[in-house]
Amino acid sequence: MTINEIQDEIIDEFSLFDDWEGKYDYIIDIGKKLPPLDSQYKTEENIIKGCQSRVWLHAEMQDDKVMFLGESDAVIVKGLIGLLIRVLSGHTPEEIAKAELYFIDRIGMAQHLAQTRANGLFAMLKQMKLYALAYSTMSN
């Protein structure tokens, strides 16, 4: 699936909920389904700067695609990183670098997160794009 197809799928899933309580429960559920991050990746260099809670993000190349692994000590934030991983992991560095993530606005996420959590979400996204740019530069 393309990045946009995955985003459209997420928008459809969130449209099934009438209120934000249901959407938050769904985000938490996404976080619970995220595989635990191996302790070898829970390092200081993998912590996302700009997040109020602790978020670890690890990236590696597999078959010319960037694969992301992540975890957080906060349940909602773990769900948010899970959503970003679902959208961006398994794509080429170029696809990730060029991706415009419209699903965040379309599901109303930016308006319903506390400012600190929204800042953290965008810090996670920024770091994922930086990894993609780094891998793109290394492969050229």
C-alpha positions as CSV (number, residue, x, y, z in Angstrom):
1,M,0.0,0.0,0.0
2,T,1.1,3.6,-0.6
3,I,1.5,6.1,2.2
4,N,-1.6,7.9,1.0
5,E,-3.6,4.6,0.8
6,I,-2.7,3.9,4.4
7,Q,-3.6,7.4,5.5
8,D,-7.0,7.1,3.8
9,E,-7.5,3.8,5.6
10,I,-6.8,5.4,8.9
11,I,-9.2,8.3,8.1
12,D,-11.9,5.7,7.4
13,E,-11.2,3.9,10.6
14,F,-11.5,7.1,12.7
15,S,-14.7,8.1,10.9
16,L,-16.4,5.1,12.6
17,F,-16.2,6.9,16.0
18,D,-18.7,9.5,17.0
19,D,-16.7,11.2,19.7
20,W,-13.1,11.7,20.8
21,E,-13.4,9.4,23.7
22,G,-13.8,6.5,21.2
23,K,-10.9,7.9,19.1
24,Y,-8.6,8.1,22.1
25,D,-9.6,4.5,23.1
26,Y,-8.7,3.4,19.5
27,I,-5.3,5.3,19.7
28,I,-4.6,3.6,23.0
29,D,-5.5,0.2,21.5
30,I,-3.1,0.8,18.6
31,G,-0.4,1.5,21.2
32,K,-1.2,-1.7,23.0
33,K,-0.8,-3.7,19.7
34,L,2.6,-2.1,19.0
35,P,5.3,-4.8,19.6
36,P,7.6,-4.0,22.6
37,L,10.8,-2.3,21.6
38,D,13.9,-4.3,22.3
39,S,15.9,-2.9,25.2
40,Q,18.9,-2.5,22.9
41,Y,17.0,0.3,21.1
42,K,15.9,2.1,24.3
43,T,19.0,4.4,24.3
44,E,19.4,8.1,24.8
45,E,20.2,8.6,21.1
46,N,16.8,7.0,20.2
47,I,14.8,9.3,22.4
48,I,12.7,11.9,20.6
49,K,13.6,15.4,21.7
50,G,10.6,17.6,22.2
51,C,8.2,15.0,23.6
52,Q,7.0,15.4,27.1
53,S,6.8,11.7,27.6
54,R,9.7,9.3,26.7
55,V,9.5,8.1,23.2
56,W,12.1,5.9,21.6
57,L,12.3,5.6,17.8
58,H,14.7,3.2,15.9
59,A,15.1,3.1,12.2
60,E,16.9,0.6,9.9
61,M,17.0,-0.2,6.2
62,Q,15.7,-3.5,5.0
63,D,15.5,-4.2,1.2
64,D,15.8,-0.5,0.4
65,K,12.9,0.4,2.7
66,V,13.0,2.2,6.0
67,M,11.6,0.1,8.9
68,F,10.7,1.9,12.1
69,L,10.3,0.6,15.6
70,G,9.1,2.7,18.5
71,E,7.7,2.8,22.0
72,S,6.6,5.3,24.6
73,D,6.0,5.1,28.3
74,A,2.7,7.0,27.8
75,V,-0.3,5.1,26.4
76,I,-1.7,7.7,24.1
77,V,1.8,8.7,22.8
78,K,2.5,5.0,22.2
79,G,-0.6,4.9,20.0
80,L,0.5,8.0,18.1
81,I,3.9,6.6,17.3
82,G,2.1,3.4,16.3
83,L,0.0,5.4,13.8
84,L,3.1,7.1,12.4
85,I,5.0,3.7,12.1
86,R,2.0,2.2,10.3
87,V,1.9,5.0,7.8
88,L,5.7,5.4,7.1
89,S,7.4,2.1,7.9
90,G,8.1,-0.1,4.9
91,H,8.6,2.7,2.4
92,T,11.6,4.1,0.6
93,P,13.5,7.0,2.1
94,E,12.3,9.2,-0.8
95,E,8.7,8.3,-0.3
96,I,8.9,9.1,3.4
97,A,10.8,12.4,2.8
98,K,8.2,13.6,0.3
99,A,5.1,12.3,2.2
100,E,2.6,14.9,3.3
101,L,0.8,13.4,6.2
102,Y,-2.7,14.8,5.9
103,F,-4.4,12.1,8.1
104,I,-3.4,14.0,11.3
105,D,-5.6,17.0,10.3
106,R,-8.3,15.0,8.6
107,I,-9.1,13.0,11.7
108,G,-8.9,16.1,13.9
109,M,-5.9,14.9,15.9
110,A,-4.0,18.2,15.9
111,Q,-7.0,20.1,17.4
112,H,-7.7,17.5,20.1
113,L,-4.2,16.9,21.5
114,A,-2.8,19.1,24.2
115,Q,-0.2,21.5,22.9
116,T,2.7,19.5,24.5
117,R,1.4,16.2,23.0
118,A,0.9,17.9,19.5
119,N,4.5,19.2,19.7
120,G,5.6,15.7,20.5
121,L,3.7,14.2,17.6
122,F,5.4,16.6,15.2
123,A,8.8,15.9,16.8
124,M,8.2,12.2,16.1
125,L,7.3,12.9,12.5
126,K,10.2,15.2,12.0
127,Q,12.6,12.6,13.4
128,M,11.2,9.9,11.0
129,K,11.7,12.3,8.1
130,L,15.2,13.0,9.2
131,Y,16.0,9.3,9.3
132,A,14.6,9.0,5.8
133,L,16.7,11.9,4.5
134,A,19.8,10.3,6.2
135,Y,19.2,7.0,4.5
136,S,18.5,8.7,1.2
137,T,21.8,10.5,1.4
138,M,23.7,7.3,2.3
139,S,22.2,5.4,-0.7
140,N,23.1,8.2,-3.2
